[in-house]
């Protein structure tokens, strides 16, 4: 069964185009290393919750949007090998400044328990 990496970040609204360019570059590299699909989703309807919410999770400021992203891999072994290659890829080291604060990113790996066909 597939394996999913999920990410939530806060991106300054003024850096939207820089984020899209950054994601397009690095998502293509992830695909080279075995990912089946990558989605980068700009927050459109991200309400404030009463106890917790996406904005609080990444400490988003008023001038930032929440971005929800995921990578679908064929399986965990492919993900582990692909991410190891990605982290060692010289293109990553030469990327320059990220268009968001990586210290506020939340992420994790997930094993699907329900999967319905598209």
N, C-alpha and C positions, 0 to 999 in steps of 0.2 A: 504494500500500500504506500501511497505517496507520503511525503513529509513536508511540513510547512514551517517556514521561518516567518515570524510576524514582528512588525516594528511600528512604533508610534513615536512621532517627533513633532516638535514645534518649529515652524519655519516662518521667519519674518515675511509678511505679505509682500513687502517691497522686493524680496529676493525670490519670488515665485519663478521667474524665468531662469534665474541662475540655478535654482533647485532642479527644475525640469532638465536643464542641460546636464547638470551633474548626475542626476539619476539615469538619464538616457545613456550616458557614457558607461557608468559602472554597472547598470543592469545588463548591458550588452556583454560585459565581461563575465558576469555571473552566468549568463546563458551559455557562454563558451565552456564553462566548467560544469555543465550538466543540468542546470535548472530547466524545468519545462515551461515555466511561466513566471513573470514578475508583474506585479501591479503596484502602482504608486497612485494613491487616491488623496486628492486635496479636499480637506474638510469643507462641506457644504451645509450640513445640518448637524452640528455638534453642540447639543444643548448642555447647559450647566446643570449638573445634578444636585441633589440635596445633600448627599453624603460623599460621593466621589464621581468623577467623570474623566473623559479623555483630556480635557484642558488641564485639570489639576494634576493628572498623572505625569504630565510632562512640563508642568509649571509654565504653561503658555501665557504670554503677556497679551495685552489688548491688541498689539500690532502684529500678532503672530497667528498663523493658521495651524490647525492640527493636520498632520499627514499620517495616514494609515497605509502601511505597505505590507506586502507579503511576497514570499518566494515559494513557489511550488517545486519540489524536487521529486524524482521518481521514488526515492526511498532515503532512509537516514544515512546509509553508507555512502550514497552518491553525494548527499549534502555535506557530510563530514569531509570527504575528499575534496569536493568542490570549494568549500569554504576555506580549507587549508591552502589550496592553490591560490584562491582569491587574495587571502591575507598576505601571501608571499609575492604576489604579482607586482613587478616594478611600476606598473601604471598606477597602482594604488598609492605607492610611496611618492609619486610625482604629482599627485592630484591637487596639491595646494590647499587653500582654505576651503573647508566645507561651508555650504550656504545655510547651515543650521548649527546649533550647539549640540554636539554629539554627547556631551555629558548628561543631557536631559532625555536622551533616547531611552525608551524601554523596548525590550526585545526578548524573544524566546523561541524555542523550537517546540513544535507541536506534532503529535501523532494523531491523525484524524480517527475519529470513532464513528462518524456518520458521514457518508459521501453519496450524494445524489447526482445522477448524470445531468449534464447541462441541457 
